[in-house]
Amino acid sequence: LPETGIGDPRAAAWSYSGQVLASASQAQEDQDARLSQIATLQGVYYRGPVLRGIGASMKEMVVRLEHASLRFLQGEMEEAALGAKRAEGALEEQQHRAAAESDAALSQQLQSHQEELAKRTREAQKEMEAQAHAAREGRDEVLRRADAAQAQVEGLTVQVQELVAGREELARQMEGARQEAEAQAEAWSSGRDELTRRAALVQQEAEAGAGRQEEREEWAKQMEHAQAEADEQLVLARRERDEVARQAMEAQGEAEAKAQHLGEELDELAKKVELARVEVETQVKRFDEERVVLTNRADEARAEAEMQARTFDEERAALANQVQDAQAAVQAQARTFDEERAALANQVEDAQAAEAQARIFDEERAALANQVQDAQAAVQAQARTFDEERAALANQVQDAQAAVQRSGTSRAAALANQVQDAQAAVQAQARTFDKERAALANQVQDAQAAVQAQARTFDEERAALTKLLERQREAAEAQVKTAGQLSAVSQDAVAEDLAQRDKQKVLGLLLVTRAAHASGACLMTAEKPGHDHKGPGFGRGMGEVKSVT
């Protein structure tokens, strides 16, 4: 967001706050590094006014390290001001783009609704045509089945008629055979009577002509032969008559069986024809019901399409009202942003006053660096002087010992006293140096304790700031969820404006935290004895810190 002014505002705000915290952490690490450099001075031996000067310089360094955050904060606030200007331009651009996108979205939504309505109408029409085609095919199938059943009935009727005609023909044949058999039986019966009559005549003639014995025997034989032949012919005729009667009975039974079978087939066929007729009537009734259902569906689809068109008009009007409300909300947010930008400008002016203190701190830091270099040179010179004096003292001791060996007892006693005096002076100087070194160690420990207390305070404030940012993020997400009825463009504009306000709140809170931190450090250092807190720019900075707090 500070670079382009566009994109995801919440992510950009969190990224920027993370950069601010990272910069603060880097400043804390730099401060720890400087304190570690100061702690290395514990191993150096100081004496005299150099020790006191370096101790005071260390106190001032601890105090002035706190002022380094003001300069860093000033850069951040200037960058925030530039980002605010870019965000304002991006907000205006997004407002214009949101209006254009809103109109385009409305047109696209109307077109999509119309396309969906046309698609559903075509699908309903296709479904109706498919159902009508299926109904026509079903009706044709039923008609084909009815025609086939009718043709089968006609064929069976023809077969029944043929069977009836055959049965009548068979009955006529049987009647003719019976009459012929009866005629033959009558003929045979009349022939036998004729033979009987002729036999009686022959017998009479035989009796009349008793003399003709041989002829009478011949006639008797012929009569017996004729009687036997007549009996045989009668038996054959009776057999043929019985066979013809049996065949007639069998033919009659077979004809009756065929007639019964044909009757059963006719009954079955009549049942099938009745079922087919019922099925045809059912299919016709179902086709009528489906036609009514399809007509109702078409009416319902048309009514639903009209209702959807009215609903879309209402939704479009509601969406237009929501867009107007969102634009009014964005304008109100823009006015609030102008007010907050003015407040941020006032904060930037306050930070510009802190810039003067930062420049003074740079100058004093350079002077302090020169003092440290001078102190180091003085310490090295004093160390060399101390080494020279110690070597000279050792030489004096050696000379005194040699003089004692060359001189007498009185002179030896005087030299021994001088040696003792020199050793006592060296021990006194060593004790003084130990005291000064202990005082320097105490001062360094006090400075370290103050720095550690400041570090803990900074950690606590950073944790509090992180919690506050988390609560603000949750509140922003809740606001975004609550504004779910707005369009996507309006949501982006409102979320970006909320992110801008969160960013300004974060910067203001960081300014107050840093200022309070620096205020506590200055007051803590001002309580140290011998520290002049009336330096150049210090009183004005304290006043500004109190006012900001």
Legacy VTK file of the C-alpha trace (Angstrom):
# vtk DataFile Version 3.0
C-alpha trace
ASCII
DATASET POLYDATA
POINTS 549 float
0.000 0.000 0.000
2.738 2.628 0.712
4.289 1.893 -2.706
1.273 1.623 -5.031
-1.819 2.554 -3.024
-3.790 -0.368 -4.447
-4.205 -4.085 -3.773
-5.546 -5.897 -0.737
-5.728 -3.137 1.940
-5.831 -5.444 4.972
-2.881 -7.530 3.793
-0.961 -4.364 2.925
-1.711 -2.826 6.336
-0.546 -5.962 8.144
2.542 -6.172 5.960
3.350 -2.541 6.699
2.811 -2.997 10.461
5.082 -6.066 10.266
7.755 -3.930 8.572
7.408 -1.330 11.329
7.814 -3.988 14.041
10.776 -5.488 12.160
12.417 -2.053 11.986
11.799 -1.572 15.723
13.343 -4.991 16.399
16.364 -4.052 14.253
16.744 -0.818 16.249
16.618 -2.845 19.477
19.309 -5.205 18.113
21.482 -2.215 17.166
21.026 -0.849 20.673
22.015 -4.229 22.178
25.102 -4.296 19.937
26.122 -0.838 21.104
25.597 -1.828 24.733
27.776 -4.899 24.148
30.476 -2.594 22.770
30.142 -0.453 25.895
30.380 -3.564 28.088
33.747 -4.414 26.494
35.155 -1.279 28.135
34.979 -3.065 31.510
38.250 -4.799 30.723
40.162 -1.530 30.278
41.832 0.145 33.287
40.996 3.807 33.778
42.212 6.332 36.237
41.463 9.889 37.157
39.087 12.224 35.287
39.066 10.011 32.137
37.150 7.372 34.092
34.505 9.879 35.204
34.218 11.343 31.711
33.714 7.950 30.108
31.092 7.030 32.741
29.137 10.212 32.015
29.486 9.587 28.278
28.088 6.091 28.757
25.049 7.508 30.588
24.467 10.024 27.809
24.843 7.270 25.209
22.180 5.163 26.923
19.821 8.159 26.956
20.511 9.197 23.371
20.051 5.732 22.016
16.370 6.156 22.875
16.176 9.274 20.699
17.234 7.227 17.650
13.675 5.867 17.356
12.342 9.421 16.827
14.305 9.836 13.630
13.179 6.421 12.433
9.586 7.341 13.316
9.842 10.585 11.403
10.812 8.677 8.237
7.932 6.294 8.777
5.456 9.128 9.234
6.671 10.897 6.105
6.290 7.634 4.213
2.835 7.245 5.742
1.878 10.739 4.554
3.016 9.927 1.016
1.145 6.619 1.242
-1.957 8.505 2.431
-1.814 10.770 -0.618
-1.373 7.797 -2.927
-4.190 5.994 -1.107
-6.480 9.002 -1.589
-5.834 8.984 -5.347
-6.275 5.221 -5.452
-9.532 5.573 -3.499
-10.925 8.056 -6.002
-9.809 5.848 -8.876
-11.418 2.836 -7.228
-14.644 4.808 -6.738
-14.826 5.562 -10.474
-13.824 1.997 -11.292
-16.403 0.667 -8.796
-19.179 2.691 -10.444
-18.166 1.444 -13.903
-17.819 -2.135 -12.680
-21.178 -1.863 -10.900
-22.927 -0.823 -14.127
-21.103 -3.556 -16.038
-22.012 -6.088 -13.352
-25.682 -5.065 -13.522
-25.711 -5.378 -17.312
-23.896 -8.690 -17.185
-26.255 -9.986 -14.492
-29.296 -8.911 -16.546
-27.866 -10.587 -19.629
-27.067 -13.759 -17.668
-30.627 -13.839 -16.255
-32.079 -13.387 -19.728
-29.832 -16.114 -21.124
-30.776 -18.425 -18.257
-34.474 -17.720 -18.814
-34.162 -18.364 -22.564
-32.174 -21.533 -21.869
-34.793 -22.853 -19.446
-37.568 -21.982 -21.928
-35.763 -23.883 -24.691
-35.167 -26.833 -22.383
-38.876 -26.881 -21.374
-39.894 -26.690 -25.034
-37.507 -29.507 -25.943
-38.837 -31.604 -23.059
-42.423 -30.986 -24.157
-41.553 -31.911 -27.753
-39.765 -35.054 -26.568
-42.715 -36.070 -24.406
-45.155 -35.370 -27.258
-42.976 -37.422 -29.624
-42.867 -40.256 -27.067
-46.667 -40.006 -26.692
-47.120 -40.188 -30.464
-44.785 -43.185 -30.675
-46.661 -44.894 -27.827
-49.991 -44.203 -29.492
-48.714 -45.564 -32.826
-47.380 -48.658 -31.054
-50.752 -49.247 -29.384
-52.531 -48.776 -32.714
-50.145 -51.220 -34.382
-50.757 -53.737 -31.624
-54.535 -53.222 -31.984
-54.302 -53.724 -35.770
-52.240 -56.866 -35.254
-54.779 -58.179 -32.729
-57.618 -57.369 -35.159
-55.795 -59.177 -37.986
-55.215 -62.149 -35.678
-58.915 -62.165 -34.761
-59.886 -62.067 -38.420
-57.457 -64.905 -39.212
-58.846 -67.015 -36.377
-62.377 -66.242 -37.539
-61.482 -67.461 -41.028
-59.976 -70.618 -39.528
-63.125 -71.175 -37.455
-65.282 -70.707 -40.528
-63.099 -73.174 -42.452
-63.312 -75.661 -39.575
-67.107 -75.288 -39.444
-67.330 -75.804 -43.221
-65.076 -78.853 -42.941
-67.158 -80.265 -40.144
-70.343 -79.800 -42.174
-68.655 -81.420 -45.206
-67.546 -84.314 -43.017
-71.050 -84.661 -41.642
-72.417 -84.762 -45.215
-69.834 -87.359 -46.184
-70.667 -89.402 -43.111
-74.378 -89.167 -43.930
-73.701 -90.281 -47.533
-71.598 -93.217 -46.348
-74.293 -94.222 -43.909
-76.968 -94.056 -46.562
-74.767 -96.034 -48.968
-74.093 -98.653 -46.260
-77.815 -98.894 -45.540
-78.504 -99.249 -49.281
-75.914 -101.989 -49.566
-77.361 -103.677 -46.471
-80.812 -103.501 -48.000
-79.425 -104.791 -51.307
-77.675 -107.602 -49.521
-80.808 -108.328 -47.515
-82.945 -108.380 -50.706
-80.355 -110.592 -52.427
-80.453 -112.996 -49.540
-84.234 -113.038 -49.664
-84.032 -113.670 -53.381
-81.662 -116.545 -52.766
-83.923 -117.870 -50.060
-86.848 -117.613 -52.406
-84.924 -119.318 -55.190
-83.788 -121.993 -52.730
-87.399 -122.593 -51.779
-88.309 -122.824 -55.450
-85.462 -125.214 -56.105
-86.518 -127.301 -53.148
-90.014 -127.351 -54.443
-88.762 -128.337 -57.853
-86.567 -130.922 -56.231
-89.389 -132.301 -54.309
-91.434 -132.276 -57.493
-88.781 -133.964 -59.451
-87.685 -136.594 -57.056
-86.158 -138.464 -59.829
-83.676 -136.070 -60.514
-81.574 -136.794 -57.413
-78.234 -135.691 -58.715
-79.575 -132.411 -60.000
-81.230 -131.857 -56.657
-77.985 -132.450 -54.789
-76.233 -130.089 -57.195
-78.809 -127.459 -56.531
-78.542 -128.069 -52.818
-74.799 -127.488 -52.991
-75.262 -124.354 -55.027
-77.801 -123.109 -52.560
-75.494 -123.790 -49.598
-72.653 -122.135 -51.452
-74.900 -119.177 -52.290
-76.130 -119.056 -48.692
-72.583 -119.072 -47.331
-71.542 -116.391 -49.849
-74.557 -114.297 -48.895
-73.771 -114.721 -45.198
-70.140 -113.734 -45.852
-71.226 -110.697 -47.874
-73.600 -109.749 -45.070
-70.818 -110.040 -42.476
-68.496 -107.937 -44.647
-71.206 -105.356 -45.139
-71.859 -105.192 -41.420
-68.123 -104.827 -40.777
-67.817 -102.046 -43.321
-70.881 -100.382 -41.808
-69.377 -100.623 -38.314
-65.997 -99.298 -39.593
-67.730 -96.439 -41.362
-69.726 -95.688 -38.188
-66.573 -95.834 -36.069
-64.721 -93.510 -38.477
-67.706 -91.208 -38.476
-67.737 -91.201 -34.663
-63.964 -90.528 -34.572
-64.338 -87.777 -37.175
-67.230 -86.334 -35.208
-65.191 -86.479 -31.932
-62.168 -84.926 -33.624
-64.372 -82.255 -35.151
-65.951 -81.592 -31.748
-62.457 -81.413 -30.124
-61.269 -79.046 -32.831
-64.423 -77.021 -32.406
-63.883 -76.882 -28.610
-60.213 -75.901 -29.102
-61.218 -73.242 -31.579
-63.873 -72.026 -29.112
-61.255 -71.769 -26.378
-58.908 -69.919 -28.760
-61.757 -67.647 -29.722
-62.490 -66.977 -26.027
-58.785 -66.316 -25.345
-58.570 -64.091 -28.379
-61.693 -62.272 -27.249
-60.063 -61.713 -23.855
-56.883 -60.443 -25.554
-58.923 -58.151 -27.769
-60.741 -56.860 -24.662
-57.422 -56.320 -22.831
-55.992 -54.589 -25.895
-59.068 -52.379 -26.056
-58.750 -51.543 -22.333
-55.013 -50.870 -22.758
-55.696 -48.633 -25.749
-58.288 -46.723 -23.743
-55.813 -46.484 -20.800
-53.024 -45.248 -23.095
-55.335 -42.689 -24.657
-56.423 -41.549 -21.196
-52.785 -41.371 -20.016
-51.839 -39.421 -23.155
-54.633 -36.976 -22.401
-53.435 -36.623 -18.781
-49.803 -36.125 -19.897
-50.920 -33.532 -22.416
-52.759 -31.713 -19.622
-49.670 -32.003 -17.348
-47.379 -30.693 -20.097
-49.728 -27.811 -20.710
-49.741 -27.018 -16.965
-45.938 -27.247 -16.857
-45.645 -24.881 -19.786
-47.982 -22.459 -18.023
-45.986 -22.806 -14.773
-42.670 -22.277 -16.619
-44.052 -19.180 -18.305
-45.376 -17.868 -14.948
-42.042 -18.668 -13.252
-40.151 -16.872 -16.020
-42.366 -13.828 -15.591
-41.907 -13.978 -11.804
-38.125 -14.286 -12.197
-38.143 -11.298 -14.529
-40.030 -9.280 -11.906
-37.715 -10.588 -9.148
-34.673 -9.613 -11.220
-36.060 -6.118 -11.697
-36.562 -5.850 -7.926
-33.066 -7.213 -7.235
-31.564 -4.815 -9.758
-33.352 -1.899 -8.064
-32.192 -3.152 -4.618
-28.634 -3.562 -5.927
-28.714 -0.047 -7.336
-29.849 1.230 -3.917
-27.067 -0.759 -2.238
-24.525 0.722 -4.644
-25.808 4.217 -3.851
-25.605 3.463 -0.107
-22.088 2.085 -0.589
-21.049 5.195 -2.515
-22.469 7.382 0.272
-20.582 5.258 2.844
-17.378 5.560 0.789
-17.818 9.337 0.610
-18.372 9.466 4.386
-15.264 7.304 4.858
-13.379 9.672 2.534
-14.398 12.651 4.690
-13.309 10.752 7.801
-10.054 9.898 6.029
-9.485 13.612 5.276
-9.963 14.423 8.955
-7.602 11.645 10.021
-5.097 12.738 7.370
-5.189 16.235 8.863
-4.542 14.724 12.308
-1.697 12.690 10.799
-0.257 15.883 9.291
-0.266 17.429 12.771
1.565 14.365 14.035
4.080 14.742 11.203
4.652 18.358 12.271
5.293 17.116 15.799
7.678 14.542 14.385
9.528 17.277 12.451
10.278 18.883 15.797
11.755 15.562 16.857
13.950 15.676 13.729
15.851 18.617 15.211
16.579 16.527 18.287
17.700 13.700 15.989
20.192 16.049 14.270
21.415 17.229 17.699
21.760 13.577 18.654
23.879 12.930 15.541
26.160 15.843 16.421
26.463 14.743 20.038
27.059 11.161 18.962
29.919 12.309 16.718
31.316 14.348 19.615
30.932 11.332 21.887
32.775 9.152 19.367
35.629 11.722 19.339
35.652 11.742 23.158
35.787 7.959 23.217
38.715 7.996 20.780
40.451 10.674 22.879
39.749 8.675 26.046
41.160 5.559 24.447
44.316 7.465 23.388
44.603 8.955 26.916
44.137 5.528 28.483
46.813 4.083 26.213
49.142 6.991 27.039
48.457 6.587 30.763
49.026 2.853 30.437
52.383 3.529 28.745
53.201 6.145 31.447
52.220 3.691 34.146
54.455 1.016 32.547
57.327 3.505 32.313
56.834 4.589 35.927
56.660 1.011 37.076
59.841 0.201 35.136
61.522 3.300 36.572
60.391 2.333 40.068
61.779 -1.147 39.529
65.030 0.384 38.359
65.067 2.598 41.435
64.486 -0.417 43.647
67.327 -2.260 41.935
69.579 0.812 42.249
68.648 1.124 45.919
69.428 -2.532 46.516
72.751 -2.111 44.788
73.485 1.024 46.789
72.617 -0.835 49.964
75.081 -3.479 49.066
77.764 -0.863 48.380
76.954 1.430 51.324
76.949 0.934 54.965
74.217 0.062 57.348
72.891 3.618 57.923
72.656 4.350 54.268
71.027 0.969 53.733
68.405 1.767 56.325
67.631 5.098 54.579
67.340 3.403 51.212
65.152 0.687 52.730
62.832 3.387 54.057
62.711 4.980 50.611
61.876 1.600 49.087
59.091 1.054 51.626
57.728 4.529 50.948
57.734 3.805 47.203
55.982 0.466 47.714
53.375 2.121 50.001
52.743 4.770 47.295
52.388 2.075 44.630
49.927 0.116 46.825
47.916 3.286 47.571
47.753 4.055 43.882
46.676 0.460 43.182
43.935 0.725 45.827
42.737 3.993 44.323
42.681 2.348 40.915
40.694 -0.613 42.304
38.114 1.761 43.816
37.757 3.651 40.550
37.465 0.410 38.627
34.776 -0.839 41.048
32.900 2.456 40.654
33.111 2.127 36.866
31.831 -1.468 37.072
28.898 -0.291 39.233
28.099 2.448 36.728
28.229 -0.050 33.857
25.969 -2.446 35.791
23.510 0.392 36.468
23.515 1.254 32.776
22.966 -2.380 31.830
20.076 -2.689 34.322
18.483 0.464 32.873
18.885 -0.848 29.321
17.421 -4.230 30.306
14.472 -2.493 31.983
13.936 -0.469 28.826
14.152 -3.648 26.731
11.541 -5.345 28.905
9.321 -2.278 28.681
9.740 -2.243 24.920
8.859 -5.976 24.715
5.739 -5.430 26.832
4.664 -2.472 24.690
5.335 -4.414 21.503
3.242 -7.338 22.819
0.436 -4.913 23.728
0.670 -3.364 20.269
0.486 -6.825 18.661
-2.620 -7.684 20.706
-4.224 -4.370 19.773
-3.500 -4.993 16.077
-5.016 -8.481 16.387
-8.175 -7.064 17.983
-8.418 -4.401 15.292
-7.992 -7.067 12.606
-10.790 -9.161 14.169
-12.999 -6.072 14.382
-12.286 -5.298 10.703
-13.160 -8.861 9.712
-16.393 -8.629 11.732
-17.248 -5.372 9.953
-16.539 -6.981 6.584
-18.800 -9.940 7.471
-21.543 -7.578 8.680
-21.372 -5.673 5.377
-21.955 -8.872 3.380
-24.983 -7.376 1.602
-22.823 -4.844 -0.255
-21.475 -5.595 -3.698
-17.919 -6.885 -4.174
-16.628 -3.490 -5.331
-18.201 -1.654 -2.394
-16.760 -4.239 0.006
-13.267 -3.675 -1.407
-13.632 0.100 -1.019
-14.894 -0.157 2.576
-12.205 -2.735 3.497
-9.481 -0.511 1.988
-10.756 2.489 3.942
-10.828 0.423 7.165
-7.290 -0.719 6.467
-6.207 2.919 5.976
-7.745 3.840 9.319
-6.080 0.833 10.994
-2.756 1.889 9.502
-3.148 5.432 10.825
-4.126 4.080 14.246
-1.069 1.814 14.225
1.224 4.699 13.303
-0.313 6.959 15.951
-0.020 4.239 18.584
3.576 3.570 17.578
4.329 7.297 17.855
2.759 7.487 21.332
4.537 4.292 22.463
7.936 5.427 21.217
7.458 8.904 22.660
6.419 7.498 26.053
9.357 5.102 25.907
11.763 7.953 25.174
10.080 10.062 27.880
10.616 7.333 30.476
14.244 6.912 29.418
14.917 10.679 29.632
13.277 10.972 33.053
15.195 7.953 34.342
18.506 9.398 33.137
17.645 12.874 34.435
17.399 11.478 37.971
21.060 10.410 37.862
23.205 12.802 39.886
25.482 15.013 37.924
23.495 14.802 34.655
22.415 18.078 33.147
19.013 17.608 31.494
18.841 21.234 30.407
20.848 20.615 27.276
20.019 22.158 23.883
16.622 20.990 22.614
15.967 18.734 25.577
13.281 20.819 27.289
11.381 21.323 24.056
11.491 17.576 23.355
10.157 16.787 26.817
7.289 19.195 26.329
6.425 17.625 22.989
6.590 14.136 24.445
4.238 15.100 27.264
1.823 16.719 24.857
1.793 13.697 22.563
1.349 11.375 25.515
LINES 1 550
549 0 1 2 3 4 5 6 7 8 9 10 11 12 13 14 15 16 17 18 19 20 21 22 23 24 25 26 27 28 29 30 31 32 33 34 35 36 37 38 39 40 41 42 43 44 45 46 47 48 49 50 51 52 53 54 55 56 57 58 59 60 61 62 63 64 65 66 67 68 69 70 71 72 73 74 75 76 77 78 79 80 81 82 83 84 85 86 87 88 89 90 91 92 93 94 95 96 97 98 99 100 101 102 103 104 105 106 107 108 109 110 111 112 113 114 115 116 117 118 119 120 121 122 123 124 125 126 127 128 129 130 131 132 133 134 135 136 137 138 139 140 141 142 143 144 145 146 147 148 149 150 151 152 153 154 155 156 157 158 159 160 161 162 163 164 165 166 167 168 169 170 171 172 173 174 175 176 177 178 179 180 181 182 183 184 185 186 187 188 189 190 191 192 193 194 195 196 197 198 199 200 201 202 203 204 205 206 207 208 209 210 211 212 213 214 215 216 217 218 219 220 221 222 223 224 225 226 227 228 229 230 231 232 233 234 235 236 237 238 239 240 241 242 243 244 245 246 247 248 249 250 251 252 253 254 255 256 257 258 259 260 261 262 263 264 265 266 267 268 269 270 271 272 273 274 275 276 277 278 279 280 281 282 283 284 285 286 287 288 289 290 291 292 293 294 295 296 297 298 299 300 301 302 303 304 305 306 307 308 309 310 311 312 313 314 315 316 317 318 319 320 321 322 323 324 325 326 327 328 329 330 331 332 333 334 335 336 337 338 339 340 341 342 343 344 345 346 347 348 349 350 351 352 353 354 355 356 357 358 359 360 361 362 363 364 365 366 367 368 369 370 371 372 373 374 375 376 377 378 379 380 381 382 383 384 385 386 387 388 389 390 391 392 393 394 395 396 397 398 399 400 401 402 403 404 405 406 407 408 409 410 411 412 413 414 415 416 417 418 419 420 421 422 423 424 425 426 427 428 429 430 431 432 433 434 435 436 437 438 439 440 441 442 443 444 445 446 447 448 449 450 451 452 453 454 455 456 457 458 459 460 461 462 463 464 465 466 467 468 469 470 471 472 473 474 475 476 477 478 479 480 481 482 483 484 485 486 487 488 489 490 491 492 493 494 495 496 497 498 499 500 501 502 503 504 505 506 507 508 509 510 511 512 513 514 515 516 517 518 519 520 521 522 523 524 525 526 527 528 529 530 531 532 533 534 535 536 537 538 539 540 541 542 543 544 545 546 547 548
